[in-house]
């Protein structure tokens, strides 16, 4: 993809982010941070590419191991972030009025 | 997992994986990443109300699964066992940490998670620099594309700042490091110098020939780690909600920069979402403290609680109440508003507090909880703790929704909060917290103020007029013990 199309997606996504985040209720700001944390670990895609490609003939072994460490770190975040968000959200309950 | 991937690979047989170049040309692959990005938008959209939030979180998980599986499918995996192992190790650590962490420790956990995103971004950036072919960022002559070099430089810089900044934030929140600001001499000059160095070097890195730029690249990485550290050490505990939000934003921008390098829509959309999310939260926090973002970043807030006003306040008369007084008064009351603050989190008093609230409700008292945007150490901190203690979320109100009700309230029950109920913010132009929106607790008929001792003041280091008011009774005790005693007295 050329730079301008990527930039367009980025700018549009910033606007989407702006409006979506303002609609988040303040009570859920902590889960918001936890879940944004989890999804920003989509950086694992880059780590996977590095780890996968590094093992090829022309690949750098160092890059491969950096990628693998990156995969570990991002995985901590993905599993941890979604799990802790799930745990928090499960606590937000509306009790039945007696 | 291997069998699954094998089967999946067959699906993509028609368009063989691009082995050496990471650029995904397959339109299905691009679509898959786009779908993942859209699912992430749904994940945030779900958080607009507690009812839809859990579905939102599931969307996020599906989106992540799509992104990971798509990447694995479309790249020839020469080291699948290692990758599977890496995911298993990281996943297990993350999952068990998430399950066991106490809700009061959530700010530290989030800071720790931010640091991991930052470090992962740095590692990916370095890997891309060392092995550009795999990332498809080489031009015809075998050099890294200029635009990619800018993205790489920015990506590792933001990632490194996120990492070292979050580590300091974590140490401060976790109590391994004093929450008080640490002031270095000449820090503004130093910070600006380092920042200018990073920007200048990134520009040079982009235009210089690839050969021999290694030193520049590594200097950018090193300086960025340094500036993250320098930026956060002078920031005090009360400003942590802003810092945590800001680092949240940075972790997003780091992911977006890497997304540019990889031309990956999922990463770009996510990065933009997370980046704007953190930026908006920082803005909300700053506004709730009536402070500019720059002044928070410049740091030093909460450092100076002068000994002179310390001596003055001890002499003033104040009334001491007991748990029995509080129990009696609140039982008679019609409307009680409870204002929790960071002290409740420290004392782990949320469960005892909820028990107290429930008993009062059985007596026919109308109990509401009032939460200030900057109560606690991260946005929404108090809401999570009350939710953990099983407080129904429709009894919890934000500052602007409940502030008019204090005039009708019989009791304002302040537990572990201080600056957010300080009327000086409205009246005293010289006060460091002047202009900050605060609860109008002084309009309530009776005020109970739980505090450990009369000595300490809030993080802003300001004395609070509410302590000495006629209708105020100070309940000097640990917040949890006091709630338990009131429960007994009820």
Interface residues (C-beta under 8 A of the other chain):
Chain A: X1 X3 X6 X9 X10 X11 X13 X14 X16 X17 X18 X20 X21 X22 X23 X24 X25 X26 X27 X28 X29 X30 X31 X32 X33 X34 X35 X36 X37 X38 X39 X40 X41 X42 X43 X44 X45 X46 X47 X48 X49 X50 X51 X52 X53 X54 X55 X56 X58 X59 X60 X62 X63 X64 X66 X67 X68 X69 X70 X71 X72 X73 X74 X75 X76 X77 X78 X79 X80 X81 X82 X83 X84 X85 X86 X87 X88 X89 X90 X91 X92 X93 X94 X95
Chain B: X19 X20 X22 X30 X36 X37 X40 X41 X43 X44 X45 X47 X48 X49 X50 X53 X54 X56 X57 X60 X61 X63 X64 X67 X68 X71 X72 X75 X76 X77 X78 X79 X82 X83 X86 X87 X88 X89 X90 X91 X92 X93 X94 X95 X97 X98 X99 X101 X103 X106 X109 X110 X113 X114 X116 X117 X119 X120 X121 X123 X124 X126 X127 X128 X130 X131 X133 X134 X135 X147 X244 X245 X248 X251 X252 X254 X255 X256 X258 X259 X260 X261 X262 X263 X264 X265 X266 X267 X268 X269 X270 X271 X272 X273 X274 X275 X276 X277 X278 X280 X281 X284 X371 X373 X378 X379 X380 X381 X383 X384 X387 X388 X390 X392 X393 X394 X396 X398
